[in-house]
Amino acid sequence: MAFVNLFVAQLLLPFLFIIWLWNSQENSRINWILLLLATSSVVGFSLIVGAQAWTSIYLGLLILVAYFVAVIKSLFRLPAHWGPIQLGNTWQKKVTTITYIIICLCFIPLNIFGLMGYTTSHPSIELQFPLQNGVYHVAHGGSTPLINYHNIHEAQQFALDISELNSLGTRAKGIYPNNLSSYAIYADTVYSPCSGRIQKAVSDLPDYIPPNHDPKHPAGNHVMIKCKEAHVYLAHLLQKSVLVDSSEIVSKGTPVGQVGNSGNTSEPHLHIHATRDGVGIPILFNGRFLVRNSLIW
């Protein structure tokens, strides 16, 4: 059911409105602007809020290109007069215009709320990205719950969930495979994002086959590193893969384990968050504040 919702929000609705815009024959420029706003808000939602790694980042790029092409083509059919919003003479046209209005009222606020999560004024910590030799995608990240469900938890409010992309631009072979090795990030080496002392290291918890999970041990196998004034957590690691022990001092870039699927997780990915005095703080990588659908390579 979740994938059906994803398909509708990320692919069906955007392409439907792009086709609508491509074939637009509006009665006034105000109606055309209304259609443009509706299309833009649906396309924007799919790219800002949608989980691109499920349907392929290449499809997201295709949607964006198709959108701009449709906008340019519709400009050649731009009505000559402005005029008020016209519902139309037929019931079909009335329904269409009302649909535009409803879509705008629903999706424009969602886009604004999503974009608000692209920045933060909180003091941050600069870290080295903990993964190498791949193209990585942020599944959850940002400063609002719409693009980062961790944001509702104070300690994890700026947490990141990171997946790896395969050659098709998706995070796995298939929609939701139960073979852990089908996930591109599975067993990738995780490197210490900072120099510091290991405060905690857990390595003996089992990895689960999706959608099974372990709510009793939310972090699963994990490492906690004291980096200057902050604690950095790397979670959901592969069983028996953790290479460091508590109280050990590590340098930035030291291998600490591998990505697994232990703990309270839906699929293999790397979870990272940082806290200062128990409160979550933003993480920057090369000065970047990563949000949903950010790419790192």
C-alpha positions, 0 to 999 in steps of 0.5 A: 500500500505504501508503494501505491501511495508513493507511485501516485504521489511521485509518478502518476500525479506529476505526469498527469499534470504535466500532460495537462499543462502540455495540452492546456487550452485555458480561457484566460491567463489567470486560468493558465497561471492556476494550472501552472501553479497546480502542476508546479506544486505537484511536481515540486512535492514529488521532488522535495518530499517524495522518496526518489530512491524508491522509484529512481532518481532518473525518473525524478530527473525525467519529471523535471525535464518534462515539466520545463518542456511542458511549460515552454510549450504551454507558453505558445498557447497562452491566452491573449487576455487576463480576465478573472478565473473562469470555471468554464461552460461545461461541468467537465471544465468546472470540475477541472478548474476546481481541481486546480484550486484544490491541488494548489491549496493542498500542495503549495503549503506542503512544498513550503513546509518541506522547503523550510526544512532545507535550512537551520539556524542551530549551531552545527558540527562539521563531520567527514562523510562516513561512507566512501566509493558510492553514490549515496542518497538521503532518505530522511534529513532536514529540519522539518518532520515532512522531510525528516521523520526523526525531527519530532525527537529532540535527540534525533531532530537532525538525524540522517538516514542514508542509502546507496544508489545502484546503477538504476538510481534506486536503493535496491533491486526490486521494490522491497526485496527480502534479500539483504544483499539486494540493497546497494548499501548493505555491508558497505564499510562505515568510517569514523566521521571524526577523531575521538573516543569510542563511548559505546560499541555494540556488535552482537545483535542480529540483522533482520530480513525486511520488514522484520525489525527489533523495536527492543533495540532501536539502534541495533549494532551501533557505535557512539563516538565522543567528538570534542563537545558532541556525541556522534551515533552510527546505527543499524550496523552489520552483526559482528562487523564493529571493529572498535571497542569502548574507550578506544581512540579513533581517528577521522576516517578509521573503519568502524564497521559495516552497514547492516539491518539490525535494530528498529529499521525497515531496511539496510541503511546508515543512521547518523545523528549527533547530540550536544548535552542530549539535544540533537544538532545539525551535521554538516559535510563539507559545509552542506546541510543534507536533506531528503534526496540530497546526493553524495558521491 
